[in-house]
């Protein structure tokens, strides 16, 4: 894909996917939920289906919607509330660690920079970028498996890891698309540009796609 075609591709996908179901964290942002809610839901969403993440998020936040209230729960209580998200025991501990950090170092507020978010125990670049872009509407590019796969499949970047994809996108993707890029490609990746046997016959941007690495499609 030529660099000049990425804007056309994004505009087509925005029209095609505008009425589709949003990923859970994007939906929380659309509802103007708190940065803390978005941070906690992002932690829960890793390697977990959206429906499971959504239910676990609501169960947990109905009991503890602030760092202080979260610390009133035990690790075991949090684990029970978020089950069956992936790695629920590990995430329960991570949530408590994050809440302690927020209280001790950030006056219970979720920090508004990637650099500060990365100092929280258990928060990586994917989570930091998503929180920055969705909770604060600041420029971040959250690169998960969908964004990494599709950006390379289109031929827009040629990288071998999500971290390098983020670097490449920061260098060439127009900034006005940064905030919504993850939401757009996650939705596209789940519905059409799937990891195995993508639905190329239904793809609205197939005429722009290089189909890098695609050996079988429908």
N, C-alpha and C positions, 0 to 999 in steps of 0.2 A: 504493500500500500504506500503510495506516495504521501509525503507529509501533507500536501495540499488537500488530500481526500479525507483526512480525519475529521475535519469540521463537517463535511457532508455526511459522513457516516454517523457522527454523533447526533446531528439534527434529525436524520431519518429514524434512528433508534429512539430518540426522545418522543417523536410523534407516534411511533409504532407501539411503544411500551408505556405510554402515559397513563393508561387506565389499568395497568397490571398491578398485582399485589406487590407491595414494597417489602423489602427485607425488614425484619423486626426492628433493628436498630434505626433504620431510616424512617420507619413508621413512628417510632418514639420521637424522633426529631421533628417530624411533620406535625405531631401533636403538641409540640413545644414542651416536652417533658424536661425535667431538670438535667443539667450536665451529670449529676451523680447517677441518675437513672440510666442515662445513656452509657456511662462508663461501666456500670455494673452489668448491663445487658450485653455490652460488647465483650466483656470477660466471659460471660456465660455462653455466648454464641459460637465460640471457637469449637470446631469439629462437632457441631450439634445442629440438628435440623431446626428450621425456623419455628415450626409449631411448638416444639419442645422448649426452645429458648423463650418464646413468648409466654408460655404458661409458667415456666420457672421464674421468669422475670416478675410477673405479676404476683405470684405467690410470695416471693422473697420481699419485694418492695412493699407489699401490703402489710408486712410485719416490721419492716425497717427501711424507711425512706431517707434516712440521713446516716452519716458515718457513726454518730453517737448511738443511735438506736441499733445499728448493725452490731456494734460491739457489745450490746446487751445480750446478743445471741451467742451460743456456743458454736464451735466449729461443727459439731455433730448436728445441731439444730439447722444450721445453714445447709449442710449436706443433704439433710432430709427434705428441706424445702425446695432445693434446686434439682434433686434427682428427678428424671434420669438424664440430665445433660452429660455430655462427655466429660470424663475425668472430674466428676462432681466433688470428690473428696479433695483433690488438689485445688480445685477452684474455690471451695469453701475456705481453705486456709489462705489462698491468695486474696480473697475478698476481705478477710479480717486484716491481713497485712496492709492492704491498700487503705483501708479505713483508718488504721492506726497512723499511717503516714500522713493522710489527709488532715487528721486532727493535730498531730504533733508538729507538722511543718507547713501546713497551708491553711490554717485556721478553718478547717473543715470544708474548704472550698476546692473544687476540682481545678487544677491549674490550667491556664489557657495557652500554654506553649508546648510544643512537642518536646523540647528539651526538658522542661520541668516534669511532664508526664512520664518521661522515660526514667526518671529517678524513683518512681513508685515501684515497689517490689512487685514483680509479676506483670508489668506493663511493657510490651514491646512496641516496635514501630507501627505494626498494623493497627493495634489498638489506639495508640497515640494519634495517628493520622486520622482515624475514624472519629475519635472524640473531638479533635480540633475542628474537623470539617463539619460534622453534624451538630455538635453541641454549641459551638461558638461561631460557626459559619466563617471560619478562617481557612486560608489556603493550605490544604493538606491533600495528599494522594494516598489513599489506603489501598495497598496492593495485597489482595488475598489470592487464593488459587484461581479464581475466576478472572480477575484483572490480569494476572500474570499470563495465564493461558491464552486469553483472547487477544491481548495486546500483541503477543507473539504470533498467534495464528493468523491475525490480520496482516502480519508483516510490518506493523508499525514500529515495533522494536524487535531486536534479536538478542535476547538475554537468556541466562540459564538459571536465574533465581529471582524470587520476588524482590529481594533487596536491590538487585541490579536493575530490575524492571522499574522500581520506584525512581532510581537515579536517572534512568533513561527518560522516563516520562517527565520528570522535573525539568529536564533539559530541552524537551521538544514539544510537549503538550501545551497548547495555549492556556494561560492561567485561568481564564474564565470558565474552563471546563473541569478544573481540579476538584472542586467540592462535590459535584454530582457524578464524577466518573465512576466511583465504586458502586454507588447505587444502580447506575445504568447498566454496568457490565455484569454485576451480580444477577440482576433481573434477566438480562439477555442470556447469561450463561446457564441459568436454571431452566429457562423455557426453550431456548433454541440452540445456542452454541455450547452444547453439552460436552463434557470431557471425552466421552466415547460415542462414536457415531452421531455427530451433531446433525441437526435437522436443516441441512443446507438448502433443501428445496423450499423451505418455508422462510428462509433468511431474507430480510428486507435489504441487507447490504451485501449480498453474495457477489454482486457485480464489482464491488470494491475490495473484496477479500482475496488475499494471496493463498489462503487455505494451507498455510505452512504446517506440515506434519499430519495433515488429514489424510488417512488412507482408506477410511470407510465412513460413509455418511448416508443420510436418508433424505 
